[in-house]
Amino acid sequence: GWVPPPRRPRFQRPQKQKPYALIKRLRKAKKEATPGEKPEAVRTHLRGMIVVPEMIGSVVGVYNGKSFNQVEIKAEMIGHYLGEFSITYKPTLHGRPGIGATPSSRFIPLR
């Protein structure tokens, strides 16, 4: 299959042993799953691992530094890193601006 440009060299270099262990565990989980059901989630810290076609349909728990986010691997994820699907920060929910946040807000709270 086609891999988007910046990640292409990763495939030409020999694959390391760690990703193989993960793929082996994903295979095992898929084999043990009953047909039609989702396989058991396989947890991993390997955020830098590239999604390969063999992983499609598996469920991976991708570590974000605090917990494992469950990610179901789909066909359109091929060539992306696992880390892209597990956000490492909590998006800020911006509240009201505080006192002194803008020049005009200094004069308000004197009642």
VEXDREN-2710 file (C-alpha; in Angstrom, 1 decimal):
% VEXDREN-2710
k/r/px/py/pz
1/GLY/0.0/0.0/0.0
2/TRP/0.9/3.6/-0.3
3/VAL/2.5/5.4/2.7
4/PRO/2.5/9.2/3.0
5/PRO/5.9/10.7/2.4
6/PRO/7.4/11.6/5.8
7/ARG/7.0/8.2/7.2
8/ARG/8.3/6.2/4.2
9/PRO/11.9/5.7/5.4
10/ARG/10.7/3.9/8.6
11/PHE/9.6/1.0/6.5
12/GLN/12.8/0.6/4.5
13/ARG/14.9/0.4/7.7
14/PRO/14.7/-3.0/9.4
15/GLN/11.8/-3.1/11.8
16/LYS/12.8/-3.4/15.5
17/GLN/11.8/-6.3/17.7
18/LYS/9.3/-4.4/19.9
19/PRO/6.7/-3.8/17.3
20/TYR/6.8/-7.4/16.4
21/ALA/5.9/-8.4/19.9
22/LEU/2.9/-6.1/19.7
23/ILE/1.8/-7.4/16.3
24/LYS/2.2/-11.0/17.7
25/ARG/-0.1/-10.1/20.7
26/LEU/-2.6/-8.5/18.3
27/ARG/-2.7/-11.7/16.2
28/LYS/-3.2/-13.8/19.3
29/ALA/-6.1/-11.5/20.6
30/LYS/-7.7/-11.6/17.1
31/LYS/-7.5/-15.4/17.0
32/GLU/-9.0/-15.8/20.5
33/ALA/-11.9/-13.4/19.8
34/THR/-15.2/-15.0/18.8
35/PRO/-16.1/-14.1/15.2
36/GLY/-18.1/-10.9/14.9
37/GLU/-16.9/-9.6/18.3
38/LYS/-14.1/-7.1/18.9
39/PRO/-10.8/-8.7/20.0
40/GLU/-9.5/-8.0/23.5
41/ALA/-7.6/-4.7/23.8
42/VAL/-3.8/-5.0/23.7
43/ARG/-2.2/-2.3/25.8
44/THR/1.0/-0.6/24.7
45/HIS/3.4/2.3/25.3
46/LEU/4.6/2.2/21.7
47/ARG/3.1/5.5/20.4
48/GLY/5.7/5.7/17.7
49/MET/4.5/2.5/16.1
50/ILE/3.2/2.8/12.5
51/VAL/-0.2/1.3/11.8
52/VAL/0.3/-1.6/9.3
53/PRO/-2.6/-3.3/7.3
54/GLU/-2.3/-6.4/9.5
55/MET/-3.5/-4.5/12.5
56/ILE/-6.9/-3.5/11.1
57/GLY/-9.8/-4.6/13.2
58/SER/-7.7/-4.9/16.4
59/VAL/-8.2/-2.9/19.5
60/VAL/-5.1/-1.2/21.0
61/GLY/-4.8/0.6/24.3
62/VAL/-2.4/3.4/23.5
63/TYR/-0.7/5.0/26.5
64/ASN/-0.9/8.8/26.7
65/GLY/1.4/9.3/29.8
66/LYS/-1.4/8.7/32.3
67/SER/-3.9/6.1/31.0
68/PHE/-4.5/3.8/28.0
69/ASN/-6.9/5.1/25.4
70/GLN/-8.7/2.4/23.5
71/VAL/-8.3/2.8/19.8
72/GLU/-10.0/0.6/17.2
73/ILE/-7.7/0.3/14.2
74/LYS/-9.4/1.1/10.9
75/ALA/-8.2/1.0/7.3
76/GLU/-7.7/4.7/6.9
77/MET/-5.3/4.7/9.9
78/ILE/-2.6/2.9/7.9
79/GLY/0.7/4.7/7.8
80/HIS/-0.2/6.9/10.8
81/TYR/1.4/6.6/14.2
82/LEU/-0.5/5.0/17.1
83/GLY/0.2/8.1/19.2
84/GLU/-1.9/10.2/16.8
85/PHE/-5.0/8.5/18.0
86/SER/-4.4/9.0/21.8
87/ILE/-4.3/12.6/22.8
88/THR/-1.7/13.4/25.5
89/TYR/-3.2/16.6/26.9
90/LYS/-6.6/17.7/28.1
91/PRO/-8.0/20.4/25.8
92/THR/-8.6/23.6/27.7
93/LEU/-12.1/24.6/28.4
94/HIS/-11.7/28.4/28.5
95/GLY/-13.9/30.1/31.1
96/ARG/-14.6/33.8/31.6
97/PRO/-11.6/36.1/31.3
98/GLY/-10.3/37.1/34.8
99/ILE/-9.7/40.5/36.3
100/GLY/-6.9/42.3/34.6
101/ALA/-7.1/40.1/31.5
102/THR/-8.0/43.1/29.4
103/PRO/-7.1/46.8/30.0
104/SER/-10.8/47.7/30.5
105/SER/-11.6/45.0/33.0
106/ARG/-9.5/46.7/35.7
107/PHE/-12.3/49.2/36.4
108/ILE/-15.2/46.9/36.8
109/PRO/-15.1/45.2/40.2
110/LEU/-15.4/48.4/42.4
111/ARG/-19.0/48.5/43.5
END
